[in-house]
Amino acid sequence: MTDFLDETHKEITSRLKDLKPLVDEYNRLEAAASALAKVIGSAASEASAAAVATVRSRRRGPRRPRGSRSASHASKATPTTAAADSATATATATPVKATRKKRGRPPGRKKVGRPPGKVGRPPGRPKGRGGRPKGGGMRAAQALSLVQGQPGITIPELAAKMDIKENYLYRVLPGLAQDGKLEKKGRGWYPK
């Protein structure tokens, strides 16, 4: 058992010695990229950060969380494989565009729409709200018949009888009152 542990320890130590120059080179390149980014500006900084992230994600593989690569896996690789992986990841990294693409109307195209100075409703469109009027549906008719059958009923009682939510009735019943079909006295609703 001790022979196996000694041999494993020697392999790991040997592999660490082989990888140290690569790690040192990576740290030097990262420091150089950081220094260049300060000189060039924030646009280059974003591009280099994106390039480093791309290289790191390619090296880890798809959908592998950070730090999931175990030490035993790293110890099995050979120095030439690690160098080849590093070179492949660097060579296949695609450059990232630092500026965002502008959206909107291309230069030279005119704005399409209502002519300047024409503000308000287009001709032929009726005044008022669009859509279905308040209190015009089947539920409104059902609520109206329940109120006529039991004058003084409250909205929570109506909602329980109709098996719907109260907020719908808080919108519909005032519309029926506005149409002159119902009136509210206190908390209860009465037919007119």
C-alpha positions in Angstrom: 0.0 0.0 0.0 2.8 2.4 0.9 4.5 1.6 -2.5 1.3 2.7 -4.3 1.1 5.9 -2.3 4.8 6.7 -2.8 4.5 6.1 -6.6 1.3 8.2 -6.8 3.0 11.0 -4.9 6.0 10.9 -7.2 3.7 11.0 -10.3 1.9 14.1 -8.9 5.1 15.8 -8.0 6.6 15.1 -11.5 3.4 16.4 -13.2 3.4 19.6 -11.1 7.0 20.2 -12.2 6.0 19.8 -15.8 3.0 22.1 -15.5 4.7 24.9 -13.6 6.2 26.6 -16.7 2.8 26.6 -18.4 1.2 28.2 -15.3 3.9 30.8 -15.1 3.5 31.6 -18.8 -0.3 31.9 -18.4 0.1 34.3 -15.4 2.6 36.5 -17.4 0.3 36.6 -20.4 -2.7 37.5 -18.2 -0.7 40.3 -16.6 0.4 41.6 -20.0 -3.2 41.5 -21.3 -4.3 43.4 -18.2 -1.6 46.1 -18.7 -2.5 46.5 -22.4 -6.2 46.8 -21.5 -5.4 49.7 -19.2 -3.4 51.4 -22.0 -6.0 50.8 -24.7 -9.1 51.4 -22.7 -12.2 49.7 -21.5 -13.2 48.3 -24.9 -10.0 46.2 -25.1 -10.5 45.2 -21.5 -13.9 43.8 -22.3 -12.6 42.0 -25.4 -9.6 40.4 -23.5 -11.9 39.4 -20.6 -14.3 37.8 -23.1 -11.4 36.1 -24.9 -10.0 34.7 -21.6 -13.5 33.5 -20.7 -13.9 31.8 -24.1 -10.5 30.1 -23.7 -11.4 29.0 -20.2 -14.8 27.7 -21.2 -13.4 25.8 -24.2 -10.7 24.2 -21.9 -13.3 23.0 -19.4 -15.7 21.7 -22.0 -19.4 22.3 -22.5 -21.6 22.8 -19.4 -18.9 21.7 -17.0 -19.0 23.8 -13.8 -15.9 25.7 -12.7 -13.6 23.7 -10.6 -15.1 20.3 -11.5 -11.9 19.0 -13.0 -10.3 16.8 -10.3 -6.6 16.7 -9.4 -6.4 13.1 -10.3 -7.7 13.9 -13.8 -5.0 16.5 -14.2 -2.3 14.2 -13.0 -3.1 11.6 -15.7 -2.5 14.0 -18.6 1.0 14.3 -20.1 2.9 17.6 -20.4 2.6 17.5 -24.2 -1.2 17.0 -24.0 -1.6 20.0 -21.6 0.5 22.2 -23.9 -1.5 21.0 -26.9 -4.8 21.7 -25.1 -3.6 25.2 -24.2 -2.4 25.9 -27.7 -5.6 24.6 -29.3 -7.8 26.6 -27.0 -5.8 29.8 -27.7 -5.9 29.1 -31.5 -9.6 28.4 -31.6 -10.7 31.3 -29.5 -12.7 33.6 -31.7 -12.1 37.4 -31.3 -15.0 39.2 -29.6 -16.3 42.5 -31.0 -15.9 45.1 -28.3 -18.6 47.5 -29.5 -22.4 46.8 -29.6 -24.3 46.8 -32.8 -26.5 49.8 -33.0 -30.2 49.2 -33.4 -32.9 51.2 -34.9 -33.4 53.0 -38.1 -30.5 53.0 -40.5 -29.0 56.3 -41.4 -30.7 58.0 -44.4 -34.1 56.4 -43.8 -37.0 58.6 -42.9 -39.2 58.0 -40.0 -42.5 56.4 -41.1 -45.7 57.3 -39.3 -48.0 60.2 -38.6 -46.8 63.4 -40.3 -45.4 66.1 -38.0 -48.0 68.4 -36.5 -50.8 65.7 -36.6 -51.4 64.9 -33.0 -54.4 63.1 -31.6 -57.0 60.6 -32.8 -57.0 59.6 -36.4 -60.2 60.5 -38.3 -63.0 58.0 -38.1 -62.0 56.5 -34.8 -64.6 56.9 -32.0 -63.9 58.6 -28.7 -63.5 56.6 -25.5 -61.8 53.4 -24.5 -61.2 50.6 -26.9 -62.1 47.0 -26.3 -65.2 45.5 -24.8 -67.2 47.8 -22.6 -67.4 47.1 -18.9 -70.3 45.0 -17.9 -71.0 43.7 -21.4 -70.2 40.0 -21.1 -72.0 36.9 -19.9 -70.6 37.1 -16.4 -72.0 40.7 -16.1 -75.4 39.4 -17.1 -75.1 36.6 -14.5 -74.0 39.0 -11.8 -77.0 41.3 -12.7 -79.5 38.4 -12.4 -78.0 37.4 -9.0 -78.3 41.0 -7.7 -81.9 41.1 -9.0 -82.6 37.8 -7.2 -80.9 38.9 -3.9 -80.8 42.7 -3.5 -78.1 44.0 -1.2 -75.6 41.2 -2.0 -71.9 42.1 -1.6 -69.1 41.5 -4.1 -67.5 38.7 -2.0 -70.8 36.9 -1.7 -71.4 37.3 -5.5 -67.9 36.0 -6.3 -68.5 33.0 -4.0 -71.8 32.2 -5.8 -70.4 32.7 -9.2 -67.2 30.8 -8.3 -64.9 33.6 -9.7 -62.4 36.0 -8.2 -63.7 39.2 -6.6 -61.4 41.5 -8.7 -63.4 40.8 -11.8 -66.6 42.0 -10.1 -65.0 45.1 -8.7 -64.4 46.1 -12.4 -67.8 44.9 -13.8 -70.3 46.1 -11.2 -69.3 49.8 -11.4 -69.8 49.5 -15.2 -73.3 48.1 -14.7 -74.0 51.0 -12.2 -72.8 53.5 -14.8 -75.1 52.0 -17.3 -78.0 52.5 -14.9 -78.7 48.8 -14.3 -77.4 48.7 -10.7 -76.8 51.0 -7.7 -74.6 50.6 -4.7 -75.8 51.4 -1.2 -73.1 50.8 1.5 -71.4 47.5 0.6 -74.4 46.0 -1.1 -75.6 46.2 -4.7 -79.3 46.7 -5.6 -81.1 46.7 -9.0 -82.4 50.1 -10.2 
